[in-house]
Amino acid sequence: MHVTFSGEIWYWRGPAPFHFVTVPAEEGRELKAISGLVTYGWGMIPVTARIGTTVWKTSLFPKDGSYVVPLKDSVRSANGLETGDRVTVQLEVRSARPGPGG
């Protein structure tokens, strides 16, 4: 499954501070519909993400009925991004379960 959307980068100051982009509601519903097939627990969905030319593997976190995409500092730095910037995110859902022979 491929999902492309735009969203604003926001910062969470919790015990492990991080930056995120929230998946819009419609795309979040599509992801939730397949989550049972790919999640590896706690509702996390493994994905390959892309912003600009930067590609990385991560997992979507469920939040407020949708999901959030965590943005590593290296991803933000490579693209010159800061809190409040609007970005286009491309996601490809990966299977968390090994296939035949895996």
N, C-alpha and C positions, 0 to 999 in steps of 0.2 A: 504494500500500500504506500502511495506517495501523497504527501500533503504539502502544499505551499501556502503560506500566509504572511501577513505583515503585522508587526506589533512593536510596542515600545519596550525598551530595556528598563527593567526596574531592579532595585537593590534590596536585598533582605539582610538586615543587620543581626540575624540570630547568632547563636553560639558559633556557627560556621558560616560567616558572611559569604554571600554569593550573589551573582547577577542572574536574572531570568528574563524570558519573554513568555508571556501567557498565550497559549493556543486559543484562538477565538472559539466561541460556544459551538458553532456549527461543526467545525473541524474536530472539536473535542468530543462531540457526540459520535462522530464517525470513528474516532479512535477508541472510544469506550465500547462501541459495538464489537470491535475485534479484540479487545484487551484480554479476554479470557483465553484466546488462542496463543497469545504471545507473552503475557506477563510472566515475570519470574518471582512475583510476590509483592505484597503491599501495593498492588496496582501499577507498579512501575512498568513502562513499555520501552524496550530497547530500540534505539533508532540510530541511523546515520544521519547527521545533521549537516547542513551547509548554509553558510552566510558568505556571500561574495565568492571568493575562490577558496575559502577555508572550509575543510571537511573534517568532521570528527565524530567519534562514536560516543554516545551518551545514553541516558535514559530519561524519559519523561516522568515527572512526578505528578500524581493526581492532586488537584487543588481546586476547591470551590466549584466542583462539578465539571471541570475541564482538566487541563494539564499545563504544566510549565516546562520550558526548555531551559536547562541550566547552561550558562555561558561561562566557559573557562576564561581566566584572564588572558591566556594566550590567544584565544579567539577574538576577544575584544581588541587586544593590542594589534593583532595582525590586520584588523579592519579599521583601526582608529575610532572605535566605538566607545561611547560613554553612556551613563545612566540618562534616560530620557530620549536617546536617539531612537528613531523608528527604523526597523530593519525588515528585510524579507528573509524568511526562514524556509528552507526546503527540508523536509523530513522523509526518510525512507524507513519504514518499520522493519525491524529485523526480528527473526524468531529467536526466542530465548531458549528454545528447546532444541537439542541436537537432532539432526536428521538421521536417516539411515546410515549406519556405520560411524556415527559421530557420537 
